[in-house]
Amino acid sequence: MNITLNGNNKSLQKKSSVLDLLKDLQLTPETVVVELNTTIIQPDSYDSTDIGEGDQVEIIRFVGGG
């Protein structure tokens, strides 16, 4: 399955949820905001939100500083 991730093409081996994708990318769900096809996904829905063929996913990471 092919998706667009942060503007780049990405191939997924199997149907995935948002949470599956975050785990695959080794990202902590609490430190990101995920937008799927221009809709922000609530963190409590990451596990139940499936990513489909051709979907556009944007992941924004929080970065702390001083």
C-alpha positions in Angstrom: 0.0 0.0 0.0 1.3 3.4 -0.9 0.8 6.6 1.1 2.2 10.1 1.2 4.0 10.8 4.5 5.1 14.3 5.1 5.2 15.0 1.4 7.2 11.8 0.5 6.0 8.5 -1.0 6.0 5.7 1.5 5.2 2.0 1.0 3.5 0.1 3.8 3.7 -3.7 3.9 0.2 -4.1 5.4 -2.9 -2.3 6.3 -2.0 -0.1 9.3 -3.6 2.1 11.9 -2.1 5.5 12.7 -0.7 3.9 15.9 0.9 1.1 13.8 2.6 3.7 11.6 3.9 5.6 14.6 5.4 2.4 16.1 6.9 1.5 12.8 8.6 5.0 12.7 9.6 4.6 16.3 7.7 7.7 17.3 6.1 8.2 20.7 2.3 9.0 20.2 2.4 11.5 23.0 5.0 13.6 21.3 3.3 14.1 17.9 0.3 15.5 16.1 -1.0 13.4 13.2 -3.0 14.8 10.3 -4.7 12.3 8.0 -6.1 13.7 4.7 -6.1 17.3 6.2 -8.0 16.2 9.4 -6.2 16.2 12.8 -6.6 12.8 14.5 -7.1 12.8 18.2 -4.5 10.7 20.1 -7.2 8.4 21.6 -8.2 7.5 18.1 -4.7 6.6 16.7 -5.3 2.8 17.3 -8.8 2.8 15.6 -8.0 5.1 12.7 -6.9 3.1 9.6 -4.6 4.4 6.9 -5.7 3.6 3.4 -4.2 3.4 -0.1 -3.2 6.9 -1.3 -3.8 8.6 2.0 -1.8 11.7 2.9 -0.3 11.6 6.4 1.5 14.5 8.1 3.3 13.9 11.4 4.4 16.9 13.4 6.8 16.3 16.4 6.9 18.5 19.5 10.4 19.7 20.2 11.3 21.3 23.5 13.9 23.9 24.1 15.2 26.4 26.5 
